[in-house]
Amino acid sequence: MSFAIFVLNYFHMPELFRFFGMKFFFFSLEHLPMHIHVRNADGTAKFELEPVKLVESKGMKIKDLSLAEAIIEERQVEIIAKWHEIHG
């Protein structure tokens, strides 16, 4: 794989959904454990999916992190299915 194709694939971010101003997405070339990224106007976060838990955050407010975690827990089955569809 050429470097240019690697960069294009890595920075492609399949978006799963947007909710309350938050974008929930994967990067194309993700790694285990299964996780999802969240971005809003204030910052970013990463949550593992099994079990759902915050791994890292930068700039997001506590209330937004709590809301993102609740949304991920509610849609966990859908998110995991999409992970397998995209990443195998």
SULQUI-V697950 format. One record per run of one state. SS is the DSSP state (hx for helix, st for strand, lp for the rest). FROM is the first residue (numbers start at 1). LEN is the number of residues. If there is no record, write none. Layout:
# SULQUI-V697950
ss:SS from:FROM len:LEN
ss:SS from:FROM len:LEN
This chain:
# SULQUI-V697950
ss:lp from:1 len:2
ss:hx from:3 len:9
ss:lp from:12 len:3
ss:st from:15 len:5
ss:lp from:20 len:2
ss:st from:22 len:4
ss:lp from:26 len:9
ss:st from:35 len:5
ss:lp from:40 len:4
ss:st from:44 len:6
ss:lp from:50 len:2
ss:st from:52 len:8
ss:lp from:60 len:2
ss:hx from:62 len:13
ss:lp from:75 len:1
ss:hx from:76 len:12
ss:lp from:88 len:1
